[in-house]
Amino acid sequence: MRVSVVFSTQEGTTESIAEKLVAALGRVGNTIAVDLVNIKAIDNDELLKRKPADPVFFVLTTYVDGGPADDAAWFGSWLEDYRYDFRVSKASLSDLRFSVFGVGDAAYGSSWCLFPKKVDAFLSDMAGVKICESIFGDVGERMEFDGVVDAWINSCVQSVSTILSGADLVSSNIAKLSMSSLEKQDEFEELNDDYVSSDEEEDEFVDAPEESKLMDLEDLGAFASVGLKKAKQEQDDSTGIVIRKKGTSVSAVASITREMITPNLRKNLEKQGYKLIGTHSGVKMCRWTKAQLRNRGGCYKHTFYGIESHRCMETTPSLACANKCVFCWRHQTNPVGVEWRWKADAPEDIVNGAIEKHRAMINQFKGVPGVTAERFKEGMDIAHCALSLVGEPIMYPYINEFVDLLHQKNISSFLVTNSQFPELIHAGNKESLKKIDRPLFSDFWERFNSCVDELAKKEQRTVFRLTLVKGFNITELKSYAELVRKGKPDFIEVKGVTFCGYTGENSLTMSNVPFHEEVVEFVKILAADISDEYEISCEHAHTCSMLISHKKYKIDGVWHTWIDYPKFHSLVRSGEHFTSMDYVAKTPDWAVFGDDRKGFDPDMTRVYKNKAKYDGNPEAYKAKIKADILAAAE
Ligand SMILES: Cc1cc2nc3c(=O)[nH]c(=O)nc-3n(C[C@H](O)[C@H](O)[C@H](O)COP(=O)(O)O)c2cc1C
């Protein structure tokens, strides 16, 4: 048996209580190993996998405004995030056996022991089971306080002895104690007005999904009709198809009838400008499509690969995603899930629907200043499809058929994946990927690495895109370089994160947005670190984006990162084997790194809005950019 005593302290009181508990547990017998762990070093993954025979005791202090001490800040925010993450099963801690001792001063009134109480409630909410009553002590009552500590330590020792002596006793004890923990929780909810109880949350899902950012379709359907317990049971019983793995029949996928887009989600997405197709797909017009239609510049894909933004259709065949990235500008309103559990529309219908809806949006630009008849005609003749709009395109069970259909229509495909589905085919290391992409899969790092391995085998163009989030991943050069050596991509796009004027769910601020110069510096060091097979090739300063390319694309000293699209389509039609080197085209000089035009196509006209200009004062500059963004959003 392994017991962990996890403590958080600011001034030492709590640590000494934890040490006292460790000593008392040590006297129970030599069949238990007891760890004393500062909460700062707690491994949350390990907590999620903890077995019932290995209980955890938390001894936690309370600090300013009832919040955690410094050492517990990260754990506190992780736990809260996890507790309210709508993708996480409410039973995910059902194997955890725990008890909390809170240290605080009742003189602080309603914030007395607030943090330990929150931890206690969140662990219970996720089905963690108290093996003995959680207790909240008042250091203001010094005489009584010591007695309360001793009583709690005694009951911890007793419960551990009970576990050691036999499982039956444990379950009855647990049943009794979980009831009393529910009563305690009621008490706590009264104390903390901001706290949303699980019942309220259920109501929110039922009554106010339109406004809710927590738009989990699975939960929505289940909670609406049967309530939490039954929903859980249904989830467990579900035989929903994950994704169409090799060998899974099409009819198995076709037999699922639940639709991904519910009426409320439809309203919500339409409000955001998505044109929805069928039951799980959508198109939306990108700002660069509009810009290039008006001859005002294209996106970085134009500079790097020759993709014409005004002929590019941004599409997704799956609005659902398996990550909740901090940089996601969709503000997490899209559904999230690790499995395909919805009705799957036919690929022909999605491709045709997307073309029709995209053209209807282009049509609205007829006569708009700057849109010439020639550009308009080109815009109607879609040449590219960027599968990077929102969601995870490869979750869609017929993604291969979908991409083939695009190619048949002479539409090139550019597919962006978050590398969580290696069976079908953002950060440098495991910790960083977890913080930034906030994946739902517990084996997210293994999945990510398998995808990287798969990419190394591809003969068509492969690209790594690194989104630099200052403070999160900008310091991880070595790990990135390693991933690149492993995945051997043709290209590495490095892009500074975009601030989307939103500070809620994803908690990014302007201080996380790197300057273009910082991105350039990062890229220079990264390129030198990878190997001498790679070099910086292109720059698109407008979007803080840089391209590092494999040197095989530098033919006779000249970069060939662009694509010869007619050649690509004729190779596809030929049915013969070909590789990415068979359809290369010369990169124009203006797109090459080091050119004064910094990636802006000289055939277009740059239109400067009355925007913030850098005047040497970073803080003032950031404040101006923020004001610009907020003004634009109004
Ligand atoms: C700056 C400060 C703020 C505090 N705020 C609270 C509070 O909001 N609620 C509470 O219950 N206790 C509060 N306390 C009391 C502490 O929890 C108490 O002093 C405790 O014994 C500290 O434990 P430690 O020595 O392990 O850090 C506060 C203490 C300090 C010094």
The ligand as an SDF file (V2000), in Angstrom:
LIG
                    3D

 31 33  0  0  0  0  0  0  0  0999 V2000
   -1.8140   37.1690    4.1220 C   0  0  0  0  0  0  0  0  0  0  0  0
   -2.6910   36.1150    4.7160 C   0  0  0  0  0  0  0  0  0  0  0  0
   -3.9650   35.9200    4.2170 C   0  0  0  0  0  0  0  0  0  0  0  0
   -4.7780   34.9250    4.7510 C   0  0  0  0  0  0  0  0  0  0  0  0
   -6.0270   34.7600    4.2420 N   0  0  0  0  0  0  0  0  0  0  0  0
   -6.8030   33.7650    4.7360 C   0  0  0  0  0  0  0  0  0  0  0  0
   -8.1060   33.5400    4.2000 C   0  0  0  0  0  0  0  0  0  0  0  0
   -8.5600   34.2360    3.2950 O   0  0  0  0  0  0  0  0  0  0  0  0
   -8.8490   32.5360    4.7140 N   0  0  0  0  0  0  0  0  0  0  0  0
   -8.3990   31.7240    5.7190 C   0  0  0  0  0  0  0  0  0  0  0  0
   -9.0970   30.8230    6.1180 O   0  0  0  0  0  0  0  0  0  0  0  0
   -7.1640   31.9200    6.2460 N   0  0  0  0  0  0  0  0  0  0  0  0
   -6.3630   32.9240    5.7870 C   0  0  0  0  0  0  0  0  0  0  0  0
   -5.1280   33.1310    6.3320 N   0  0  0  0  0  0  0  0  0  0  0  0
   -4.7120   32.3500    7.5030 C   0  0  0  0  0  0  0  0  0  0  0  0
   -3.7700   31.2130    7.1730 C   0  0  0  0  0  0  0  0  0  0  0  0
   -4.4390   30.1750    6.5420 O   0  0  0  0  0  0  0  0  0  0  0  0
   -3.1630   30.7400    8.4500 C   0  0  0  0  0  0  0  0  0  0  0  0
   -2.3080   31.7340    8.9490 O   0  0  0  0  0  0  0  0  0  0  0  0
   -2.4230   29.4330    8.3580 C   0  0  0  0  0  0  0  0  0  0  0  0
   -2.0400   29.0310    9.6240 O   0  0  0  0  0  0  0  0  0  0  0  0
   -1.2100   29.5200    7.4900 C   0  0  0  0  0  0  0  0  0  0  0  0
   -0.7310   28.2320    7.2900 O   0  0  0  0  0  0  0  0  0  0  0  0
    0.7490   27.9810    6.7780 P   0  0  0  0  0  0  0  0  0  0  0  0
    1.6570   28.4260    7.9030 O   0  0  0  0  0  0  0  0  0  0  0  0
    0.8550   26.5410    6.5180 O   0  0  0  0  0  0  0  0  0  0  0  0
    0.9590   28.7940    5.5700 O   0  0  0  0  0  0  0  0  0  0  0  0
   -4.2940   34.1180    5.8170 C   0  0  0  0  0  0  0  0  0  0  0  0
   -3.0130   34.3120    6.3230 C   0  0  0  0  0  0  0  0  0  0  0  0
   -2.2160   35.3010    5.7890 C   0  0  0  0  0  0  0  0  0  0  0  0
   -0.8330   35.4870    6.3380 C   0  0  0  0  0  0  0  0  0  0  0  0
  1  2  1  0
  2  3  1  0
  2 30  2  0
  3  4  2  0
  4  5  1  0
  4 28  1  0
  5  6  2  0
  6  7  1  0
  6 13  1  0
  7  8  2  0
  7  9  1  0
  9 10  1  0
 10 11  2  0
 10 12  1  0
 12 13  2  0
 13 14  1  0
 14 15  1  0
 14 28  1  0
 15 16  1  0
 16 17  1  0
 16 18  1  0
 18 19  1  0
 18 20  1  0
 20 21  1  0
 20 22  1  0
 22 23  1  0
 23 24  1  0
 24 25  2  0
 24 26  1  0
 24 27  1  0
 28 29  2  0
 29 30  1  0
 30 31  1  0
M  END
$$$$
